[in-house]
Amino acid sequence: MAAREELYSKILPRRFRQNRSGSGKCGSNLDVLLSMGFPRPRALKAMASTGGRSVQAACDWLFSHMDDPFLDDGLPREFVLYLRPSGPLQNQLSHFWQQSRVKCGKNKAHNIFPHITLCQFFVCADHKVDALCEALQDTVQQWRGRFPSPLPLKLYTSSNFIGLFVEERVADILKQFASDFSTEANRKADVYVEPHKKQLHVTLAYNFPTDHLASLEKLAKGIEVKLGCDWMAVLFSRDIRFANHETLRVMYPYMPQNEDEMELVVGDFVFMSTVEQSNATEGWLYGTSLASGLSGLLPENYVGLADESDTWIYHRSHSFFSFGPSDKANRERRMFDGLLESTCRDMSPGYTPTVSLFCHPMQQVLRISGNQSQPPKRSLFVCRHGERMDVVFGKHWLSLCSDSKGRYVRSNLNMPPTLPLWGTQRDYDMDAPVTVFGSTQARLVGEAFSEGNIVIDFVYCSPALRCVQTAQNMLKGMQLDGKLKIRVEPGLFEWTKWVFGSSLPAWITPADLAATHFSVDTTYRPLIPISKLTVSESYESYMSRSHQVTKEILSDCKSTGNNVLIVAHASSLEACTRQLQGFIPRNAKYFIQVVRKIPYLGLCSCEELGNSGQWQMVDPPILPLTHGPNHSFDWRETLLQQ
């Protein structure tokens, strides 16, 4: 412990000064990195920082950390050894994690997945990680056939703690395994491991409000502790610099405006220490990126709290029961990934990681399909429309594509070749269509749904033309154009306070849309007819309308399909889902700030919790779509300037 504290005392002040100043398989993988010209210390650090997954992962890590001021420092990583349950008991624990988070909110136990701690965090140099992994493999092999089964667990509750404790006699056996691993780690890797000396247990909840005790205790009593379970010894590591930091997840992209600011990439994690916040001003934080190792200021409302274990690196896992001594690491990894996927997916509502160059296994498994033996969950997807003409070409865009006879003639490649019902009394000033790129965006998202084998049973959309066109192009991407009909629902239109003028747009009717080859359901009877919409409605009225329509849509579709897609407006992602999750609406000012951050084709996803009628936000099943503005290019003005 003294050595660890000494390391911390050297790390934090030094990093603070630098920031203030302004500015087996693993072996073969290592050989490849060395042959590519990477210095050995960097190659070893990259392998340790990515769990030795692959040469590609290590290269990605190295390239993203080229400017990391600690890239060449010989700091060791911190490791920990846990027992992880799998099988039926793990499913029960995952259900508890999910339900407790939904009903009572996050408590300290949610920072780390269900586990039994076998040792204290310990340090291991990068060049000794392979030997440490071998020590774990050899120790587990020695214990196969000796590991107690089943593991007796007993529920214990207090005013601020709930857990499952291992019977003392059996706990002593587990402590002997931890001691044997400590001996083997010291012999093979010259690493000191201190076995856990306290009572062994699985923490279910702690540091929660007292008034949540009854609900949490009731959920905990529903865990069948005698269910079958294959316990696995799992080795994780974390960057020692950030052991005492708060972990944040980047929710929105941000490009630096000043030299002391940090670029934010959606899906990245940021480590924040209260010690360093003197560098920041109100509304800003000072942190360090997991993806790049760079530090700087970042806007506070662009990040959200993450779980501590979200940034941990998985190295090895070994079952005490399932496999023989000749099993390979990749089989063990697949078993662990499957176990981890269900736990992370269930315990992380609203979690929006992005698979990218810096993703580690705990992020990547979130996109693996769930247990196919379980009944399919009902899902709601809410998507914003694609890029709109009046935003790209200005409010007078119509004058740019009309000839002297009033005919439509596009003057830019991003304008669609034709527009439906042009020349009739169409109110394009108030009901702008999407651009060509807007249609392409929609098809890309639809293709992603198709590639992910995500079945959409019903499509609802706002009557705004841009929403109908977006829904149509998403269906094309899913190869469902003409097979699945769009239900045009006026109740999904955006907050009418944002409509210019004294009346609502004159939307194209479903019959006219169908006549111009849109795949719309002309037999659908709207839940809220156009006549019920009023101009300049109150914020409360808009939120109530959106929630009521969403609930009725889900109710109408319940017996005939699982997945519903709503294509509407940026505000719809918040208005259609917030109250569905049991939350009260935000105030109007904060709501507007949220809406401004939602891009074209921004997508969110909700899942129903069983048949309870309760819903929670989950990770969208497809990758996000990132794009940016591209101003009109005039070659004469740009290239002929003297």
TORLODO-663578 format. One record per residue (C-alpha): residue number from 0; z, x, y; residue in three letters. Coordinates in steps of 0.1 Angstrom, whole numbers, padded with zeros to 4 digits. Example, Ala and Ser with C-alpha at 12.3 -4.5 7.8 and 13.67 -1.06 7.14 Angstrom:
REM TORLODO-663578
num;z;x;y;residuo
0;0078;0123;-0045;Ala
1;0071;0137;-0011;Ser
REM end
This chain:
REM TORLODO-663578
num;z;x;y;residuo
0;0000;0000;0000;Met
1;0008;0028;0024;Ala
2;-0026;0044;0018;Ala
3;-0043;0011;0025;Arg
4;-0023;0006;0057;Glu
5;-0033;0041;0068;Glu
6;-0069;0032;0063;Leu
7;-0066;0001;0084;Tyr
8;-0049;0020;0112;Ser
9;-0079;0044;0113;Lys
10;-0106;0017;0111;Ile
11;-0096;-0009;0137;Leu
12;-0089;0014;0167;Pro
13;-0120;0035;0160;Arg
14;-0143;0006;0157;Arg
15;-0128;-0009;0188;Phe
16;-0135;0023;0208;Arg
17;-0171;0025;0196;Gln
18;-0177;-0011;0205;Asn
19;-0162;-0008;0239;Arg
20;-0182;0023;0247;Ser
21;-0212;0001;0249;Gly
22;-0229;0001;0223;Ser
23;-0267;0020;-0171;Gly
24;-0289;-0003;-0148;Lys
25;-0271;0007;-0117;Cys
26;-0278;0043;-0125;Gly
27;-0315;0037;-0129;Ser
28;-0316;0017;-0097;Asn
29;-0298;0045;-0079;Leu
30;-0324;0070;-0092;Asp
31;-0352;0048;-0077;Val
32;-0335;0047;-0044;Leu
33;-0330;0084;-0043;Leu
34;-0367;0089;-0053;Ser
35;-0376;0067;-0023;Met
36;-0359;0093;0000;Gly
37;-0326;0075;0008;Phe
38;-0297;0099;0011;Pro
39;-0273;0096;-0019;Arg
40;-0243;0083;0001;Pro
41;-0264;0056;0017;Arg
42;-0280;0046;-0016;Ala
43;-0245;0043;-0032;Leu
44;-0232;0023;-0003;Lys
45;-0261;-0001;-0006;Ala
46;-0256;-0005;-0043;Met
47;-0219;-0012;-0039;Ala
48;-0225;-0036;-0010;Ser
49;-0250;-0057;-0030;Thr
50;-0231;-0056;-0064;Gly
51;-0258;-0034;-0079;Gly
52;-0281;-0064;-0083;Arg
53;-0315;-0047;-0078;Ser
54;-0334;-0020;-0059;Val
55;-0349;-0047;-0037;Gln
56;-0315;-0060;-0027;Ala
57;-0303;-0025;-0019;Ala
58;-0334;-0017;0001;Cys
59;-0330;-0049;0021;Asp
60;-0294;-0041;0028;Trp
61;-0303;-0006;0040;Leu
62;-0331;-0017;0063;Phe
63;-0309;-0044;0079;Ser
64;-0281;-0019;0084;His
65;-0301;0010;0099;Met
66;-0282;0006;0132;Asp
67;-0248;0000;0116;Asp
68;-0224;0026;0132;Pro
69;-0205;0028;0099;Phe
70;-0236;0033;0077;Leu
71;-0228;0069;0070;Asp
72;-0190;0066;0069;Asp
73;-0174;0072;0036;Gly
74;-0151;0041;0037;Leu
75;-0143;0026;0003;Pro
76;-0147;-0010;-0005;Arg
77;-0118;-0033;-0014;Glu
78;-0119;-0047;-0050;Phe
79;-0099;-0074;-0067;Val
80;-0098;-0087;-0103;Leu
81;-0094;-0124;-0110;Tyr
82;-0093;-0147;-0140;Leu
83;-0119;-0175;-0134;Arg
84;-0120;-0207;-0155;Pro
85;-0152;-0221;-0169;Ser
86;-0161;-0252;-0189;Gly
87;-0143;-0286;-0186;Pro
88;-0112;-0273;-0168;Leu
89;-0133;-0256;-0142;Gln
90;-0151;-0289;-0136;Asn
91;-0118;-0306;-0131;Gln
92;-0107;-0280;-0106;Leu
93;-0140;-0282;-0087;Ser
94;-0135;-0320;-0085;His
95;-0101;-0314;-0070;Phe
96;-0114;-0289;-0045;Trp
97;-0141;-0314;-0034;Gln
98;-0119;-0344;-0032;Gln
99;-0090;-0327;-0015;Ser
100;-0113;-0312;0011;Arg
101;-0130;-0346;0018;Val
102;-0098;-0366;0019;Lys
103;-0074;-0342;0036;Cys
104;-0096;-0316;0052;Gly
105;-0096;-0279;0046;Lys
106;-0064;-0260;0037;Asn
107;-0058;-0223;0030;Lys
108;-0065;-0227;-0007;Ala
109;-0101;-0235;0001;His
110;-0107;-0200;0015;Asn
111;-0110;-0187;-0021;Ile
112;-0124;-0205;-0053;Phe
113;-0099;-0214;-0081;Pro
114;-0085;-0183;-0098;His
115;-0056;-0165;-0113;Ile
116;-0048;-0132;-0094;Thr
117;-0044;-0103;-0118;Leu
118;-0040;-0074;-0094;Cys
119;-0036;-0066;-0057;Gln
120;-0066;-0056;-0037;Phe
121;-0074;-0020;-0043;Phe
122;-0099;0005;-0029;Val
123;-0127;0022;-0048;Cys
124;-0152;0047;-0034;Ala
125;-0189;0038;-0037;Asp
126;-0197;0065;-0062;His
127;-0169;0053;-0086;Lys
128;-0180;0016;-0088;Val
129;-0200;0020;-0120;Asp
130;-0171;0037;-0137;Ala
131;-0148;0009;-0125;Leu
132;-0171;-0017;-0140;Cys
133;-0171;0002;-0173;Glu
134;-0133;0002;-0172;Ala
135;-0133;-0036;-0170;Leu
136;-0158;-0040;-0197;Gln
137;-0139;-0017;-0221;Asp
138;-0106;-0034;-0213;Thr
139;-0119;-0069;-0220;Val
140;-0135;-0057;-0252;Gln
141;-0102;-0044;-0264;Gln
142;-0086;-0078;-0256;Trp
143;-0111;-0100;-0274;Arg
144;-0093;-0119;-0301;Gly
145;-0059;-0112;-0284;Arg
146;-0063;-0133;-0253;Phe
147;-0040;-0164;-0254;Pro
148;-0059;-0197;-0260;Ser
149;-0054;-0223;-0247;Pro
150;-0037;-0210;-0216;Leu
151;-0006;-0232;-0209;Pro
152;-0005;-0244;-0173;Leu
153;0022;-0265;-0156;Lys
154;0018;-0284;-0123;Leu
155;0043;-0274;-0095;Tyr
156;0045;-0289;-0061;Thr
157;0065;-0283;-0029;Ser
158;0063;-0294;0007;Ser
159;0035;-0269;0015;Asn
160;0023;-0256;-0019;Phe
161;0007;-0271;-0050;Ile
162;-0004;-0250;-0080;Gly
163;-0008;-0246;-0117;Leu
164;0016;-0220;-0131;Phe
165;0011;-0201;-0163;Val
166;0040;-0203;-0188;Glu
167;0061;-0172;-0184;Glu
168;0058;-0160;-0220;Arg
169;0020;-0162;-0218;Val
170;0019;-0148;-0182;Ala
171;0036;-0116;-0196;Asp
172;0006;-0112;-0219;Ile
173;-0019;-0116;-0191;Leu
174;0001;-0090;-0170;Lys
175;-0002;-0066;-0200;Gln
176;-0040;-0071;-0198;Phe
177;-0039;-0063;-0161;Ala
178;-0018;-0032;-0168;Ser
179;-0043;-0021;-0194;Asp
180;-0071;-0025;-0169;Phe
181;-0051;-0005;-0144;Ser
182;-0047;0023;-0169;Thr
183;-0084;0023;-0178;Glu
184;-0095;0022;-0142;Ala
185;-0073;0052;-0134;Asn
186;-0087;0071;-0164;Arg
187;-0124;0063;-0159;Lys
188;-0127;0060;-0122;Ala
189;-0096;0077;-0108;Asp
190;-0087;0044;-0091;Val
191;-0052;0031;-0086;Tyr
192;-0048;-0006;-0094;Val
193;-0015;-0024;-0089;Glu
194;-0011;-0053;-0113;Pro
195;0001;-0086;-0099;His
196;0039;-0088;-0103;Lys
197;0045;-0124;-0090;Lys
198;0042;-0155;-0111;Gln
199;0007;-0160;-0123;Leu
200;-0008;-0193;-0112;His
201;-0039;-0212;-0099;Val
202;-0033;-0222;-0063;Thr
203;-0045;-0257;-0057;Leu
204;-0034;-0262;-0020;Ala
205;-0011;-0246;0005;Tyr
206;-0004;-0245;0042;Asn
207;-0013;-0281;0046;Phe
208;0002;-0308;0068;Pro
209;0033;-0324;0053;Thr
210;0017;-0359;0055;Asp
211;-0011;-0348;0031;His
212;0014;-0339;0003;Leu
213;0013;-0373;-0014;Ala
214;-0025;-0375;-0015;Ser
215;-0029;-0339;-0027;Leu
216;-0002;-0343;-0053;Glu
217;-0019;-0375;-0066;Lys
218;-0052;-0356;-0070;Leu
219;-0035;-0327;-0086;Ala
220;-0019;-0349;-0112;Lys
221;-0054;-0360;-0122;Gly
222;-0063;-0325;-0134;Ile
223;-0062;-0324;-0172;Glu
224;-0048;-0289;-0177;Val
225;-0052;-0290;-0215;Lys
226;-0090;-0293;-0214;Leu
227;-0110;-0265;-0230;Gly
228;-0116;-0234;-0209;Cys
229;-0132;-0200;-0213;Asp
230;-0114;-0176;-0190;Trp
231;-0135;-0148;-0175;Met
232;-0124;-0116;-0159;Ala
233;-0144;-0113;-0127;Val
234;-0146;-0083;-0103;Leu
235;-0152;-0089;-0066;Phe
236;-0153;-0066;-0036;Ser
237;-0153;-0069;0002;Arg
238;-0159;-0047;0032;Asp
239;-0125;-0031;0039;Ile
240;-0131;-0032;0077;Arg
241;-0130;-0070;0077;Phe
242;-0101;-0077;0054;Ala
243;-0079;-0091;0081;Asn
244;-0107;-0108;0101;His
245;-0116;-0145;0104;Glu
246;-0150;-0153;0087;Thr
247;-0175;-0174;0106;Leu
248;-0209;-0187;0096;Arg
249;-0239;-0188;0120;Val
250;-0250;-0224;0124;Met
251;-0277;-0219;0151;Tyr
252;-0300;-0190;0160;Pro
253;-0294;-0171;0192;Tyr
254;-0315;-0143;0209;Met
255;-0294;-0119;0230;Pro
256;-0298;-0123;0268;Gln
257;-0278;-0092;0276;Asn
258;-0272;-0058;0261;Glu
259;-0237;-0066;0249;Asp
260;-0247;-0097;0230;Glu
261;-0255;-0100;0193;Met
262;-0285;-0117;0177;Glu
263;-0275;-0146;0155;Leu
264;-0295;-0156;0124;Val
265;-0288;-0189;0106;Val
266;-0270;-0181;0074;Gly
267;-0255;-0149;0085;Asp
268;-0217;-0144;0087;Phe
269;-0197;-0130;0115;Val
270;-0163;-0113;0113;Phe
271;-0139;-0118;0141;Met
272;-0106;-0102;0149;Ser
273;-0082;-0115;0175;Thr
274;-0076;-0079;0185;Val
275;-0111;-0076;0198;Glu
276;-0113;-0108;0218;Gln
277;-0104;-0090;0250;Ser
278;-0141;-0081;0251;Asn
279;-0150;-0118;0253;Ala
280;-0149;-0144;0280;Thr
281;-0143;-0182;0277;Glu
282;-0168;-0198;0254;Gly
283;-0178;-0165;0238;Trp
284;-0165;-0145;0209;Leu
285;-0167;-0108;0199;Tyr
286;-0176;-0102;0163;Gly
287;-0195;-0081;0138;Thr
288;-0225;-0093;0117;Ser
289;-0224;-0091;0079;Leu
290;-0262;-0088;0078;Ala
291;-0265;-0058;0101;Ser
292;-0231;-0044;0108;Gly
293;-0237;-0046;0145;Leu
294;-0211;-0059;0169;Ser
295;-0213;-0079;0201;Gly
296;-0207;-0111;0220;Leu
297;-0219;-0144;0207;Leu
298;-0216;-0180;0219;Pro
299;-0187;-0197;0203;Glu
300;-0204;-0231;0196;Asn
301;-0231;-0214;0176;Tyr
302;-0208;-0205;0147;Val
303;-0184;-0224;0125;Gly
304;-0155;-0215;0102;Leu
305;-0165;-0202;0067;Ala
306;-0144;-0196;0036;Asp
307;-0131;-0161;0032;Glu
308;-0147;-0156;-0002;Ser
309;-0182;-0166;0011;Asp
310;-0188;-0129;0020;Thr
311;-0174;-0113;-0011;Trp
312;-0197;-0094;-0034;Ile
313;-0197;-0102;-0071;Tyr
314;-0199;-0072;-0094;His
315;-0191;-0080;-0131;Arg
316;-0177;-0108;-0152;Ser
317;-0167;-0107;-0188;His
318;-0157;-0136;-0211;Ser
319;-0128;-0132;-0235;Phe
320;-0143;-0156;-0260;Phe
321;-0180;-0163;-0257;Ser
322;-0198;-0130;-0263;Phe
323;-0196;-0100;-0285;Gly
324;-0193;-0063;-0275;Pro
325;-0231;-0058;-0272;Ser
326;-0237;-0085;-0246;Asp
327;-0256;-0073;-0216;Lys
328;-0246;-0076;-0179;Ala
329;-0274;-0099;-0171;Asn
330;-0262;-0125;-0196;Arg
331;-0227;-0122;-0181;Glu
332;-0242;-0126;-0146;Arg
333;-0261;-0158;-0156;Arg
334;-0229;-0173;-0170;Met
335;-0210;-0165;-0139;Phe
336;-0237;-0177;-0116;Asp
337;-0238;-0211;-0134;Gly
338;-0200;-0214;-0131;Leu
339;-0199;-0204;-0095;Leu
340;-0227;-0227;-0085;Glu
341;-0209;-0259;-0093;Ser
342;-0177;-0247;-0077;Thr
343;-0193;-0236;-0045;Cys
344;-0215;-0266;-0042;Arg
345;-0187;-0291;-0047;Asp
346;-0162;-0274;-0024;Met
347;-0185;-0267;0006;Ser
348;-0194;-0299;0024;Pro
349;-0215;-0293;0055;Gly
350;-0222;-0258;0043;Tyr
351;-0256;-0246;0055;Thr
352;-0263;-0211;0042;Pro
353;-0299;-0197;0043;Thr
354;-0313;-0176;0015;Val
355;-0325;-0145;0032;Ser
356;-0327;-0107;0029;Leu
357;-0289;-0103;0033;Phe
358;-0279;-0131;0009;Cys
359;-0254;-0122;-0018;His
360;-0250;-0140;-0051;Pro
361;-0224;-0165;-0038;Met
362;-0249;-0178;-0013;Gln
363;-0279;-0177;-0036;Gln
364;-0264;-0198;-0064;Val
365;-0259;-0227;-0039;Leu
366;-0296;-0234;-0044;Arg
367;-0295;-0236;-0082;Ile
368;-0299;-0270;-0098;Ser
369;-0267;-0288;-0108;Gly
370;-0255;-0297;-0143;Asn
371;-0283;-0318;-0158;Gln
372;-0259;-0337;-0181;Ser
373;-0242;-0353;-0151;Gln
374;-0255;-0385;-0137;Pro
375;-0278;-0378;-0106;Pro
376;-0261;-0381;-0073;Lys
377;-0274;-0403;-0045;Arg
378;-0287;-0383;-0016;Ser
379;-0296;-0391;0019;Leu
380;-0319;-0368;0039;Phe
381;-0323;-0373;0076;Val
382;-0351;-0353;0093;Cys
383;-0363;-0350;0129;Arg
384;-0400;-0356;0137;His
385;-0424;-0327;0143;Gly
386;-0436;-0311;0175;Glu
387;-0448;-0337;0201;Arg
388;-0477;-0336;0224;Met
389;-0460;-0344;0257;Asp
390;-0435;-0316;0252;Val
391;-0462;-0290;0245;Val
392;-0488;-0301;0270;Phe
393;-0466;-0318;0296;Gly
394;-0462;-0354;0307;Lys
395;-0497;-0356;0319;His
396;-0512;-0345;0286;Trp
397;-0534;-0376;0284;Leu
398;-0555;-0364;0314;Ser
399;-0563;-0332;0294;Leu
400;-0579;-0350;0266;Cys
401;-0598;-0378;0282;Ser
402;-0634;-0376;0293;Asp
403;-0650;-0395;0322;Ser
404;-0656;-0425;0300;Lys
405;-0621;-0426;0287;Gly
406;-0629;-0412;0253;Arg
407;-0605;-0389;0235;Tyr
408;-0616;-0353;0235;Val
409;-0592;-0326;0226;Arg
410;-0591;-0296;0248;Ser
411;-0568;-0274;0227;Asn
412;-0567;-0266;0190;Leu
413;-0531;-0279;0188;Asn
414;-0543;-0314;0198;Met
415;-0552;-0336;0169;Pro
416;-0589;-0343;0164;Pro
417;-0584;-0381;0167;Thr
418;-0556;-0405;0177;Leu
419;-0550;-0439;0161;Pro
420;-0562;-0469;0182;Leu
421;-0574;-0448;0211;Trp
422;-0591;-0470;0237;Gly
423;-0569;-0500;0230;Thr
424;-0538;-0509;0250;Gln
425;-0518;-0481;0234;Arg
426;-0488;-0468;0254;Asp
427;-0492;-0431;0247;Tyr
428;-0473;-0422;0278;Asp
429;-0442;-0436;0262;Met
430;-0451;-0430;0226;Asp
431;-0465;-0396;0222;Ala
432;-0480;-0384;0189;Pro
433;-0473;-0351;0172;Val
434;-0495;-0320;0176;Thr
435;-0515;-0304;0149;Val
436;-0487;-0279;0144;Phe
437;-0463;-0309;0142;Gly
438;-0483;-0323;0113;Ser
439;-0483;-0288;0097;Thr
440;-0446;-0285;0100;Gln
441;-0441;-0319;0083;Ala
442;-0464;-0309;0054;Arg
443;-0446;-0276;0049;Leu
444;-0413;-0295;0046;Val
445;-0429;-0320;0022;Gly
446;-0443;-0292;0001;Glu
447;-0408;-0276;-0001;Ala
448;-0394;-0309;-0015;Phe
449;-0422;-0310;-0040;Ser
450;-0417;-0274;-0051;Glu
451;-0380;-0280;-0055;Gly
452;-0387;-0310;-0077;Asn
453;-0368;-0332;-0053;Ile
454;-0377;-0369;-0059;Val
455;-0378;-0392;-0029;Ile
456;-0375;-0429;-0038;Asp
457;-0376;-0444;-0003;Phe
458;-0388;-0434;0031;Val
459;-0376;-0450;0063;Tyr
460;-0387;-0440;0098;Cys
461;-0384;-0449;0134;Ser
462;-0412;-0469;0149;Pro
463;-0421;-0440;0172;Ala
464;-0456;-0428;0164;Leu
465;-0444;-0392;0162;Arg
466;-0419;-0402;0135;Cys
467;-0445;-0422;0115;Val
468;-0469;-0393;0116;Gln
469;-0442;-0369;0105;Thr
470;-0432;-0391;0076;Ala
471;-0469;-0395;0066;Gln
472;-0475;-0358;0066;Asn
473;-0443;-0351;0046;Met
474;-0456;-0375;0020;Leu
475;-0488;-0356;0019;Lys
476;-0468;-0324;0013;Gly
477;-0450;-0341;-0015;Met
478;-0483;-0354;-0029;Gln
479;-0470;-0390;-0025;Leu
480;-0494;-0401;0002;Asp
481;-0505;-0436;-0008;Gly
482;-0480;-0437;-0037;Lys
483;-0449;-0442;-0016;Leu
484;-0448;-0466;0013;Lys
485;-0431;-0459;0046;Ile
486;-0407;-0486;0058;Arg
487;-0408;-0487;0096;Val
488;-0373;-0496;0109;Glu
489;-0369;-0502;0146;Pro
490;-0331;-0498;0142;Gly
491;-0337;-0461;0137;Leu
492;-0352;-0455;0171;Phe
493;-0333;-0430;0193;Glu
494;-0307;-0438;0220;Trp
495;-0326;-0461;0244;Thr
496;-0308;-0446;0274;Lys
497;-0333;-0418;0270;Trp
498;-0364;-0441;0274;Val
499;-0381;-0437;0308;Phe
500;-0389;-0469;0325;Gly
501;-0376;-0505;0323;Ser
502;-0390;-0514;0289;Ser
503;-0394;-0500;0254;Leu
504;-0426;-0483;0242;Pro
505;-0453;-0506;0228;Ala
506;-0453;-0492;0193;Trp
507;-0482;-0496;0169;Ile
508;-0473;-0524;0145;Thr
509;-0471;-0517;0107;Pro
510;-0502;-0538;0102;Ala
511;-0522;-0518;0127;Asp
512;-0508;-0485;0112;Leu
513;-0519;-0496;0077;Ala
514;-0554;-0505;0091;Ala
515;-0557;-0469;0104;Thr
516;-0548;-0455;0069;His
517;-0511;-0449;0073;Phe
518;-0491;-0454;0042;Ser
519;-0467;-0481;0056;Val
520;-0451;-0510;0039;Asp
521;-0464;-0541;0057;Thr
522;-0441;-0564;0037;Thr
523;-0409;-0547;0048;Tyr
524;-0386;-0569;0070;Arg
525;-0367;-0547;0095;Pro
526;-0329;-0547;0095;Leu
527;-0330;-0547;0133;Ile
528;-0361;-0562;0148;Pro
529;-0376;-0548;0180;Ile
530;-0364;-0579;0199;Ser
531;-0328;-0568;0193;Lys
532;-0332;-0534;0210;Leu
533;-0322;-0532;0246;Thr
534;-0331;-0506;0272;Val
535;-0302;-0483;0284;Ser
536;-0278;-0493;0257;Glu
537;-0244;-0477;0257;Ser
538;-0236;-0446;0236;Tyr
539;-0211;-0466;0215;Glu
540;-0238;-0492;0209;Ser
541;-0263;-0466;0198;Tyr
542;-0239;-0449;0174;Met
543;-0229;-0483;0159;Ser
544;-0265;-0494;0155;Arg
545;-0275;-0462;0137;Ser
546;-0245;-0463;0114;His
547;-0250;-0499;0105;Gln
548;-0287;-0495;0098;Val
549;-0280;-0464;0076;Thr
550;-0253;-0482;0056;Lys
551;-0276;-0512;0050;Glu
552;-0305;-0490;0040;Ile
553;-0283;-0472;0014;Leu
554;-0269;-0505;0002;Ser
555;-0304;-0520;-0002;Asp
556;-0317;-0490;-0021;Cys
557;-0286;-0484;-0043;Lys
558;-0298;-0502;-0075;Ser
559;-0334;-0490;-0074;Thr
560;-0333;-0453;-0064;Gly
561;-0312;-0423;-0057;Asn
562;-0328;-0404;-0029;Asn
563;-0335;-0418;0006;Val
564;-0354;-0400;0033;Leu
565;-0350;-0411;0070;Ile
566;-0375;-0396;0095;Val
567;-0364;-0402;0130;Ala
568;-0351;-0383;0160;His
569;-0329;-0353;0168;Ala
570;-0300;-0376;0176;Ser
571;-0304;-0393;0142;Ser
572;-0291;-0364;0123;Leu
573;-0257;-0369;0139;Glu
574;-0258;-0407;0145;Ala
575;-0269;-0416;0109;Cys
576;-0244;-0393;0091;Thr
577;-0212;-0388;0111;Arg
578;-0196;-0422;0105;Gln
579;-0210;-0423;0070;Leu
580;-0186;-0394;0062;Gln
581;-0157;-0412;0076;Gly
582;-0156;-0394;0109;Phe
583;-0153;-0411;0143;Ile
584;-0182;-0404;0168;Pro
585;-0179;-0375;0191;Arg
586;-0178;-0381;0228;Asn
587;-0212;-0385;0245;Ala
588;-0211;-0352;0263;Lys
589;-0205;-0332;0231;Tyr
590;-0230;-0353;0212;Phe
591;-0258;-0343;0237;Ile
592;-0249;-0307;0232;Gln
593;-0253;-0311;0194;Val
594;-0286;-0329;0197;Val
595;-0301;-0301;0219;Arg
596;-0296;-0276;0191;Lys
597;-0316;-0296;0165;Ile
598;-0352;-0283;0162;Pro
599;-0384;-0301;0151;Tyr
600;-0381;-0309;0114;Leu
601;-0344;-0302;0115;Gly
602;-0330;-0316;0082;Leu
603;-0296;-0325;0070;Cys
604;-0285;-0338;0036;Ser
605;-0256;-0361;0024;Cys
606;-0244;-0369;-0011;Glu
607;-0224;-0398;-0023;Glu
608;-0191;-0390;-0040;Leu
609;-0196;-0408;-0073;Gly
610;-0198;-0445;-0067;Asn
611;-0171;-0446;-0041;Ser
612;-0193;-0454;-0011;Gly
613;-0180;-0422;0005;Gln
614;-0205;-0395;0016;Trp
615;-0203;-0359;0024;Gln
616;-0226;-0334;0041;Met
617;-0240;-0308;0017;Val
618;-0266;-0280;0019;Asp
619;-0302;-0292;0022;Pro
620;-0320;-0285;-0010;Pro
621;-0349;-0266;0008;Ile
622;-0350;-0236;0031;Leu
623;-0349;-0241;0068;Pro
624;-0381;-0240;0089;Leu
625;-0379;-0216;0118;Thr
626;-0405;-0216;0146;His
627;-0407;-0209;0183;Gly
628;-0426;-0218;0215;Pro
629;-0461;-0204;0220;Asn
630;-0475;-0208;0255;His
631;-0511;-0215;0261;Ser
632;-0531;-0183;0262;Phe
633;-0557;-0178;0289;Asp
634;-0576;-0146;0281;Trp
635;-0592;-0144;0316;Arg
636;-0559;-0147;0334;Glu
637;-0543;-0121;0311;Thr
638;-0570;-0096;0302;Leu
639;-0592;-0096;0333;Leu
640;-0564;-0088;0357;Gln
641;-0570;-0056;0376;Gln
REM end
